[in-house]
Amino acid sequence: MPVVVRRWLTRTVAGIVLVGLLIVGGTAFRVWQVARADERPRADAIVVLGAAQYNGRPSEIFEARLAHARDLYAHGVASAIVTTGGMRDGDAYTEAEAGANWLRDQGVPVEALVPVGEGNDTLRSIRAAADVIKHSGWSDVVIVSDPWHSLRAGIMAEDAGLSVWTSPTHSGPIVQTRATQARYIFRETAALLYYRVSKKPADHVDLGL
């Protein structure tokens, strides 16, 4: 192979690798940056993304999200809380129902709760919630999830036609150790890049992380 061709190939490969690293690094930085944000404008609704529940009892991760949404509601961020998430085989409750029941037991009025029990991944849950939100004449929402999940969830909600702010919870097992935080940042970076390319959820895809 001529030297000129070899140099051209080397520079091309190096350029592709550099661009890839910049894309991955830039995305990881945005995941980290949005995770640190706490946006609290006056909105139409607070949207809590579902997580595991056990016979109607929210998991520790889910409860941290719900508690944060309750605090946002108490501070007047919105007059409605939309809980999301479907059910797995054998479940008696949807994640949305479990979340709404928990919030009701914490003093949030029933009329302020809008459970949307559809979807077993982030994208489908957000799309189902967006349909209900827009049907109600609303458009501005504050997304509540875990810090590292906030950017991807927010982008999906924007793609579903909503105006979005994010206010992640900063309590719960996902934010307790630096090792856990790093793992979730890397995972969310891969999941977001996968979504941008495919417009499909990555919740059930093995990302190798």
N, C-alpha and C positions, 0 to 999 in steps of 0.2 A: 504494500500500500504506500503510495507517495507520501512524503513527509507533509506536504501542504494539506492533503486530504485528512491525514491522521490528526493534524492540529485542528482542523475545522471540526472534525467529529468530537475531539476532546473538549473543545470550547462549547460546542452545542450541548453535549451531555452535561458539562459543568453548569451551563446556563439554565438548563431544564431543572437540574437539582437545586440550584440557587433559587429559582422562582418557586419551586415546590416548598422549599424551606421557608421562604418569605410568606407564602400563603398559609402554611401551617402555623408558623410563629405568629403571624398577624391575627389569625383566627383565635389562637390560644390567648393572646393578649386581650382580645375583645371579650372572650368568655370571662377572663379574670376581671376585666374592667367593669362589665355589666354586673358581675357578681357582687361588686362592692357598692353599687348604686342603691339608692333607696328613694325612689320617686313617689311622691305623695300629692299629686295634683287632685283637684276635685274631678271625679270621674263618674260615669254612669253606673259602673259596677266593678266590684272586686272579683276576680276569677281565681279560684283556688284549684290548682291542678291536683288530681287525685293520686293517691299512693295506696299501698296495701292496707286492707282492713280485715279484721278477724271477727266474724260473726257480728258485725256492726260496730266493733271497737276499732277506731283508727290506730294504725301502727304509730310508732314513735315519730317516724319521719313525717307521716301525714298529720299527726297532731301538732307538730311544730308549725307546719304550714297553716293549719286552721287557727291556731292561737294567734299567729301574726295577722291573719285576715280579720279576726275578731278585733284586734287592737286597731287596725286601720279603720274598720267600721266605727269603732268607738270614737275615733278622732275625726269622724265626718268625711273621710275620703270618698265614700260612696254610700248610697242608701240601700244597696242590694249586694248580696254576696252570691255568686254563682259557684256551686261546687260541681266538680266534674269527675268522670270515671265510671266505667261499667262494672261488670262482675265477671269473675272467673267461674268455671264449671264447679258446681257444688256450693257456691256462695248463696247466702240468703239475702244479702244486701248488695247494692251497688256501692262503689266508692263514694259516689255523689250523695247517696242516701245516708251512709255512715257519717260523712262530713257534715251534712245538713243537720242530722240529729245531734251531733256533738256540739255544733254551734248553738242550736236551740237550747240544749241543756246548759250552755254557758251564758244564756240570757239574750241571745240575738233573737229578735222577734221572728216568728214564723213567716210573716208576710215579707220579710226582707230576704228570705232564703229561696234560691232558685236552683234546685238540684237537676243536673242534666246527666242522667245515668247511661250515657252511650260512649263507646270507645274503650278499647283496651290498650291504647298507646297514646302518646302525647298528641300526635297529629290528628287522629280521629276524634279524640276527646275535645280538642280545641275547635275543630270544624263543627262538631255538634253543638258546642257551646256558642260558637259564633252565630250559627243559624238562629238559636233561641234569642241571643242578645239583639241581633239585628231585627228579628221579628217583633221584639219589644220596643223598637224605635231607639235603641241605644247604639252607641258606637265607641265611646271612650272607656277603656278598661285599664285596670291595674292588675297585672299578672302576679300571683303569689306562688312561688315554688322554691326549690332549693337554689342557692346562689349560682351554682355552676350550670344549672338547667335553664336559667332565666333567659339567656340570649337566644337559645334555640326556640324556646317556647314563645318568646316575644316575636321572633321573626315569623314563626308559623301563624301566630295570631294576626300579624300584619298582612300576611299572604291571604288570610281568610277574610280580609276586609275590615279589620278593626284598627282603631287608633290606640296605640299601646304604650303603657309605661310599665316598669317592673319594680317590684318591692319585695325582694327575696327575704326569706327567713334566715336569721343568722344564729339559730339554735338548732339542736337536734344532732343525731349521730354523724350526719354527713359533714358537718363543719367542725368536728371536735379535734382532729389531728391534722398536721401538715401532710402526712402521708396520704390520708384519706382525701384531703383537698386536692393534692396533686393528681391522684388517680382519677378523680372525677373531672378535673380540668382536661386531662388528656382524653378521657372518654368522650366528653362533650364536644371537644374539638373535632374528633373523628366523626361523631354523630352529626354535627352541624355541617361538616364538609360533605358527608354522605347525603344529607337532605338537600343541600344546595345543588348537587349534581343530579340526584334522582327524583327529588320532590316526594320521597317516600320516607316513612318513619324508620328510625334505626333502633327503636326500643328492643326489637326482637332479633336484631342482627348481631352475630358474634364479631365484635370489633377487635378481638384479641387483646383486650385490656382488662 
